[in-house]
Amino acid sequence: MNILNRLTAFLKGVWLEARKVNWPTKKEVLRYTLLVIGVSFALAVFLGGVDFLFTSLLNRIILRQ
């Protein structure tokens, strides 16, 4: 079996498997995308706040000595 036949068979298999996938609707994609963006933003704010708090505390400790 030459390389072209193997590649063709592989791509046919990929196409058949892709047709079996239960693809999400546009509404689901939008909902999940907004959820990921919202959680990422909330996590960034939280981690930024924790970083600011620790930086402030360490600066107070260092400057007092």
Contacts in CASP RR format, 6 or more apart in sequence:
PFRMAT RR
TARGET T0000
AUTHOR 0000-0000-0000
METHOD contacts of the structure
MODEL  1
MNILNRLTAFLKGVWLEARKVNWPTKKEVLRYTLLVIGVSFALAVFLGGV
DFLFTSLLNRIILRQ
24 32 0 8 1.000
END
